[in-house]
Amino acid sequence: MACGLPVLTTTATAGPDIISHGEDGWVIEPGDVERLIGIMTYCLSNPSAMREMGRCARAAAERFTWAEYGRRWLKILAGLEER
């Protein structure tokens, strides 16, 4: 994503939390070979769509900076203090 490429991942990863299926990548079930082949074929047949999805992937990746990571942790820790 950070390199401006759409991502192809499975539901057995953190991908579903990060990737918007069909916008900046795809999330499929593990072992779904037919779906994997279909997406890879689509990628090869639609280079202009891949460029747009790549731009979306890069924009999504830019939301995950170290500073943002720190802010999210601060919110989590502040929530623990309130308990």
N, C-alpha and C positions, 0 to 999 in steps of 0.2 A: 504494500500500500504506500509506504513512504517513497518508493521508487516510481510511483505513478502507474502501478499495474493493478488491475482488478484481482481479487483473491478468490480462490476456489478452496473451500474448506468443508468440514463436516460438523454435524451437530454434536460430535464428541469432543469438541474443542471450545475455546472461548469465542470462537468466531461469531456465533449467533448474537453475542453481546456487543459486537463491534461492527459487523458487516450488515449492510442493508441489502438483502437478497435482490439481485437484479439491477441494483443501482451502482454499487462499487465492488461487487463480487457475487458469489453464490455460496449458499449453504445447502449441503445435501446430506442425506443419511449415509453413515459409513457402509461401505460395501455395495452401494448402488452403482454398479458398473455401467449400466445403460445410461443413467443420468450423467455420469462422469463423461462418457463418450459423447453424449449429446451436447454438453456444455463445451467440451473441447472442440467439437466440430463447429459449433456456433462461433466460437472465438476465431477459428481459422477462416471462417466464411464472412465475418463481419468486422474487418479491421477498423472501420470508422467508429463503430459502436464500442470497440475496445479502447479506442483513444478517449472517448467521452467517459466511459466507465473508469478508465485510468485517472482522468482528472478528478472524478468524484472520489476515487480511492485515496488520492493524494490529499484532497481536502479533508477527508475523514481522518486520515493519519495525523494531520496537523493539529487535530483536537487533543492528541495524546502526547503532550509535551511533559517534560519533567516537572515544570512548574504546575501544570494542571494535576499531575499525579500527586504532588505535594498538597495541593488544595483539597483534593478528594480525601486524602488521609487525614488532614486536619478536621474535616467535617466528621469523619468517622470517629476520630478520637474525642472530639467535642461531644458527640452523642453519647459516648461511653461515660464521660464525666457527669452528664446530666442524670444518669441512672442512679 
